[in-house]
Amino acid sequence: MLKTCLENVRAGCPLVHSITNYVTVNDCANVLLAAGASPIMSDDAGEVEEITALCRATVLNIGTLNERTIQSMLLAGQKANALAHPVVLDPVGAGASALRTSTCRLLLREIKFNVIRGNISEIKALALGSGSTQGVDAALADQITDANLAEAVAYIRAFSRQTGAIIAVSGAIDVVSDADRSYIIKNGHPAMSKITGSGCMLSALVAAYLAANPANPLEAAAAAFVLMGLAGEKAAAVSAGTGSFRTNLLDAVSTITAEDLKAGAKIVEF
């Protein structure tokens, strides 16, 4: 299934609309191109519905949230819902401020999300209405480990059941889960946390993979996680520092083959 998911993205070149944060917008556009998809970045309320209608998937990322883009996110998300296009929420820093948390609650009320992708602290903030988020990094106490994996999966499945969305949690151990089935992924490298945008790029990839693999959304989201993690491993092996790592990460996304993905995947169904 991993091989098929990657091949479908490269064959179909899905157009993805991103309302994302200005820190990582260029990274998100470039990683979509590297993966074989195509990006559009538009966040003005006057055109987001038209742009969404042209695309096959939409990403809403609250990383640099402001009142203007909140309305644009609502319009774009609702248009995507009306067209039955997949929508991904990236709740960057949820729990760090009242605005971020309340906006996520608003978006969850007004838009049906296919995938919610964040770190475990952000997911807990959405589920509980508050959290221990420290900036945009998962609080240490919230890290998923082998010791607490079963508990974390149960929590994530419960939130999936509550929202109707696939919950995709990134960290040292990734969990991609719906209400009944979960994939545990251990691809990745610590260098990925040393650059801005690795999580935002992952959310963009998830949207592209959903668009190209509509019959298998859980496997598609998991495949995007494996691709990003494996690209991080390959980039770290040839990088001198964070600058070259960022470039090499994009190179790896663009050059990993379907056979590489299948061979390098560290994924199990839980």
N, C-alpha and C positions, 0 to 999 in steps of 0.2 A: 504493500500500500504506500510506503514512503516513496518508492521509485515512481509509482503512478502519479502521486500528488505533485512531485517535482516536474515530471514530464508534462502534466496538464497545464501547469503555470507557464512553462516555456513555450508550449504549443499555442496556448490561448491568449497570452499577453493581456491579462485582464487590466482594465483601467480602474485605478483606485483613487477615490477622492479623499483627501486628508485635510481635516481642520486640526492642525497640530501646533505645537509651540515653536516660537521663532528661534529658540536655541538649537533645535534639531531638524528644522524643516528641510534643509538641504540634505542632511544625512538620510532622512526618510525617503526623499525623492530618489536619491542615488541608490539606495538599497533595493528599492522596487525595480529600478532599471537593471541592476545587477542580477536580480532574481529572474528576470525575464518578463516582468510586469511593466506597467506604465503609470506614472503619477500625474495627478492634477492637484494642486494646492490652491484652494479658494476659501476665503472666510468672510466674504462680504454678504450680508443678508440679502442684498439685491440680486445676487446671482446663484447662491448656493443650491437652491432647488433645481435650477436648470443644469448646473454642473453635476449634481448628484444623479440626475436622470440620465446623463451621458455615461455614467460609470457603472461598474459591476459590484462595487463594494465601497463602504465608507468607514473612515476611522475618525473618531472624536477623541482628541487628546487634550487634557486640561492643564498641560504643563505650564503655560504662561497665560493663565485664565484672565479674562476681562469681561466686563459687562456686554461689550459689543459682540464678542464671539459666542457668548452664551446663547443669544437669540439665533445666531447663525447655526449653532450646533443643533438646536431644537428643530429648526426648519429643515436642515439637511437630514437629520436622523428620521424625522417623520416622513419626509419624502422617500427615503430609502425603504422605510417600512411599507409605505403604500405600493412601492414597486417590487416588494419582496426581495430586495437586495440585502446581503449581509451587512451588519453594522458592528463595529468593534469599539468598545470603550477602553481607553487607557486612563485610569484615574490617578494621574501622576500627583503624588503628595497628598492624596486624600487623607484627611485627619489632621493635616498640618495647620489648616486654617478653617474657620467657619465657612468662608466663601467656597472653598474647594469641596468641603463635605456637603454643604447644602446644595451646591450645583450638581454634584453627583446624584444626590437624592432626587432632584428635579428631573435630571436626565433619565434616571431609572424609572420614574413614574410615567414619563411622557414618551419614551422610546423603548421599543423592544430590541434588546441587544442580543446578538448571536453569540458573541464572545466578550467577556470582561477579562482583560489581561493586566495584571499588576503584580507587585511583590506581595508577600503575605501580610505585611502591615497595612498596605492599601486595601487589600481585600477585607481584612478585619475591620478597618475603618468604615467601609461600606456596609458590612454586615451588622456592625454594632452601633454605627452612628458616631463613633469616636475611636481613636486609636493611639498607638504609641509611635506614630510615624515621626522620623527624624529627617526633615527635609524630604528628599526623594529616595532615601535609602531605607531598606527594611531594618527595623529595630532589631538589635541582636537577639533579644529574647524571643522574637517571632520567627527566627530562622527555622526552616524545615530541615530536620535531620533524620537519619535512619532511626534514631530512638523515638522520635515523635511522629513518624511518617503516618502510621495508621490513624492516629488522632487527627492529624492535619487533613488527611484524605476525607475522613468522615465530616469534618467541618466544611471542607470545600464542596463536597457533594450536597450537603444541606443547603449551602448558599446557592448552588446551582438549581436545586429544587425550588428554592424561594424565588429566584429571578427568572427561571426558564432559560438561562444562558449557560453556555460552556464557560467554566471558570478556569483560566489559564494563569498559573502562578509561577513566576520566574524567580530563581535564586540558585544557590549551589546545587540544590535538588529541585527540579521543575516538576510541577503537577499540572496536568491538563485533564479536566474532568467534566463530565456531565453528572446528572443525578445518580447514574447507575454504574458507569464505567470510568476508569481512570488510567491514564498513562503516566508513568514515572520516567523522567528523562534526566540523565546525568552527564550529558554533553555540556561543554562550555569550558571557560578558563577564567581565572581571577582577573586577568587583564581587562576583561569586558567591563568590569566595574570601575575602571580607571579612566574611561572616556565618557563624555556625555553622549547620550543618544542611543545606547545599545538597546535599552528597553523600548524606546520609541520606534526604532527600526524594526524590532521584533513585532510590535503591534501592526506595523505596516505590512510586514510579511504575512502575518496571520490573515489579514484582510485579503491579500492577494490569493493565498492558498484556499481560503473559503470560497472566493469567487470562482476559482478554477475547478473546485471539487465539491459542488453543491450537494452531492449525494452522500458524502462522508465528512461532515463538518468536524467531528471529533478527531478523526485521523488527520484531516487537513491541518488543523491547528497544531496537533502534535508534530506533524512533519515540518511545519515552519519552525517550531522550537528546536528540533533536531538539526535542521539546516543552520540556524543561527549559532547554535552551540558548537557544532562541528566546524563552522567557519571561524569561530573564535579560537578553537584549538589549533587549526591550521595557521591562522594569522600569528598567533603567539609564537609558534615554532620558528618563524622567519623574521620576527620584528626586533628592532634594536631598542625601541621605546614606544611611548604612547602615540606619537605622531605617525610613525611607520605602521603601528598596529592598526590604526584607523583605516589607512589606505589598504593594508593587506587584508583587513576584514572584508572590505568591499570586493577585493580581488577574489577572495575565497568564495564568497557568495556567488560570484559570477562564473567561477570555474569548477565548482564541485559538480560532479556528475551524479546521475541517478545511482550508479553502482557505488560511488564513493559514499553517498548518503546511506544506502542500505548497509554497506560494510562497516561504516563508522558509527552507526547509531548505537547509543547506549540507552535503550528504551525497553521497558517491560510494561505489560498490562497488570494493574494491581486489582 
